[in-house]
C-alpha cells in the first residue's frame, strides 16, 4: 500500500513507512554479514536427499565451487577481455576439428557417394575386398596420371 501511495506525485516525497525502513535495515545487515550472498543450502542435510548419485554430484559441485573461488584470475580487471579471447580460441579450435574430420577418411567413409565409388572399383576388380589396390588398379592409375 505504501509503495502504491508513493507512486502518486503528491505523495512521492513522503518517507517510506516504518515496516519498509525495518526491512531495508535488515537487508543491509544481511548484506554486511554475507557480502557475496548468503550461503547456499545443503541439499543433503537441508532437503534430506539420500540418493547416492545426487550426493556425488553435489560433492563434485562443491569441489568445483571451491576451485573457482580460489582462482585469482576472476579479480583481474581485464577478465572479460581475456575470457572472450579464450572463448573465441575454443570456437576456432572446434571449427578446426570439424573441418579436419570432414577432410578425414572416416568422414569420407560415411558418404554414400564414396561407398558407391568403392563398389565400382570392386566391380571393375581394381581393388580387393580389403580395399587394397590390385595390379590392375595400379596400372589404371598410372595410365590416368600419364594422360
PLY file of the C-alpha trace (Angstrom):
ply
format ascii 1.0
element vertex 147
property float x
property float y
property float z
element edge 146
property int vertex1
property int vertex2
end_header
0.00 0.00 0.00
2.86 2.38 0.88
4.54 1.78 -2.45
1.30 2.41 -4.32
0.74 5.71 -2.48
4.30 6.87 -3.21
3.65 6.41 -6.94
1.14 9.25 -6.76
3.03 12.51 -7.43
1.78 14.41 -4.35
2.91 11.54 -2.01
6.20 10.81 -3.82
8.27 12.84 -1.34
6.82 11.07 1.73
9.31 8.85 3.59
8.77 5.07 3.46
6.61 3.51 6.14
8.14 2.00 9.30
7.89 -1.59 8.03
9.78 -0.69 4.83
12.53 1.03 6.86
12.89 -2.02 9.14
13.02 -4.35 6.12
15.69 -2.17 4.47
17.78 -2.21 7.68
17.51 -5.99 7.91
18.56 -6.35 4.29
21.56 -4.06 4.91
22.61 -6.20 7.90
22.35 -9.34 5.76
24.41 -7.68 3.06
27.10 -6.75 5.59
27.10 -10.27 7.05
27.17 -12.00 3.63
28.82 -9.62 1.13
28.89 -12.36 -1.55
25.39 -13.56 -0.84
24.02 -15.93 1.77
25.44 -19.44 1.95
23.72 -21.93 -0.29
21.54 -24.59 1.20
23.00 -28.04 1.60
20.67 -30.34 -0.34
21.94 -33.39 1.53
21.08 -32.19 5.02
18.57 -29.39 4.37
16.40 -31.38 1.94
17.29 -34.86 3.25
18.41 -36.23 -0.12
19.52 -39.83 0.23
20.24 -40.78 -3.41
23.94 -41.60 -3.81
24.23 -40.23 -7.36
22.80 -36.89 -6.23
25.22 -36.84 -3.30
28.18 -37.45 -5.64
27.04 -34.69 -7.98
26.66 -32.28 -5.09
30.12 -33.16 -3.78
31.57 -32.51 -7.23
29.71 -29.21 -7.41
31.07 -28.19 -4.00
34.60 -29.07 -5.11
34.26 -27.06 -8.32
32.86 -24.06 -6.44
35.88 -24.17 -4.14
38.24 -24.33 -7.10
36.55 -21.39 -8.82
36.69 -19.32 -5.63
40.44 -19.96 -5.37
41.18 -18.58 -8.85
42.75 -15.13 -8.71
42.03 -14.54 -12.40
38.41 -13.71 -11.55
39.54 -10.48 -9.91
41.53 -9.37 -12.96
40.15 -6.07 -14.32
40.59 -7.38 -17.88
38.84 -10.70 -17.16
36.05 -10.08 -19.70
38.55 -9.39 -22.49
40.70 -12.39 -21.57
37.66 -14.64 -21.38
36.37 -13.52 -24.77
39.78 -14.32 -26.31
39.76 -17.79 -24.75
36.17 -18.38 -25.88
36.99 -17.31 -29.45
40.05 -19.59 -29.44
37.92 -22.52 -28.28
35.35 -21.84 -31.01
38.07 -21.73 -33.66
39.58 -24.95 -32.31
36.16 -26.65 -32.52
35.72 -25.45 -36.10
39.20 -26.74 -36.95
38.37 -30.18 -35.52
35.13 -30.29 -37.53
36.92 -29.32 -40.74
39.69 -31.85 -40.11
37.06 -34.55 -39.61
35.28 -33.57 -42.81
38.58 -34.00 -44.70
39.47 -37.26 -43.00
38.98 -40.79 -44.30
36.43 -41.52 -41.57
34.20 -38.75 -42.87
34.51 -39.95 -46.46
33.58 -43.47 -45.49
30.25 -42.20 -44.21
29.33 -40.64 -47.55
27.14 -42.80 -49.81
28.93 -41.45 -52.90
32.27 -42.70 -51.55
30.78 -46.13 -50.88
29.37 -46.25 -54.41
32.76 -45.40 -55.92
34.44 -48.12 -53.86
31.84 -50.58 -55.13
32.52 -49.55 -58.76
36.27 -50.12 -58.21
35.49 -53.57 -56.75
33.22 -54.44 -59.69
36.00 -53.45 -62.09
38.40 -55.52 -59.93
40.72 -52.57 -59.34
40.59 -53.20 -55.58
40.05 -56.30 -53.48
37.66 -56.88 -50.58
40.13 -55.23 -48.16
40.19 -52.07 -50.35
43.80 -52.79 -51.33
44.70 -51.71 -54.87
45.36 -54.65 -57.19
47.89 -54.60 -60.02
45.10 -53.82 -62.49
44.14 -50.77 -60.38
47.75 -49.57 -60.16
48.12 -49.79 -63.94
44.87 -47.87 -64.43
46.04 -45.17 -62.00
49.40 -44.81 -63.77
47.72 -44.60 -67.16
45.36 -41.93 -65.85
48.29 -39.95 -64.41
50.11 -40.07 -67.76
47.16 -38.53 -69.57
0 1
1 2
2 3
3 4
4 5
5 6
6 7
7 8
8 9
9 10
10 11
11 12
12 13
13 14
14 15
15 16
16 17
17 18
18 19
19 20
20 21
21 22
22 23
23 24
24 25
25 26
26 27
27 28
28 29
29 30
30 31
31 32
32 33
33 34
34 35
35 36
36 37
37 38
38 39
39 40
40 41
41 42
42 43
43 44
44 45
45 46
46 47
47 48
48 49
49 50
50 51
51 52
52 53
53 54
54 55
55 56
56 57
57 58
58 59
59 60
60 61
61 62
62 63
63 64
64 65
65 66
66 67
67 68
68 69
69 70
70 71
71 72
72 73
73 74
74 75
75 76
76 77
77 78
78 79
79 80
80 81
81 82
82 83
83 84
84 85
85 86
86 87
87 88
88 89
89 90
90 91
91 92
92 93
93 94
94 95
95 96
96 97
97 98
98 99
99 100
100 101
101 102
102 103
103 104
104 105
105 106
106 107
107 108
108 109
109 110
110 111
111 112
112 113
113 114
114 115
115 116
116 117
117 118
118 119
119 120
120 121
121 122
122 123
123 124
124 125
125 126
126 127
127 128
128 129
129 130
130 131
131 132
132 133
133 134
134 135
135 136
136 137
137 138
138 139
139 140
140 141
141 142
142 143
143 144
144 145
145 146
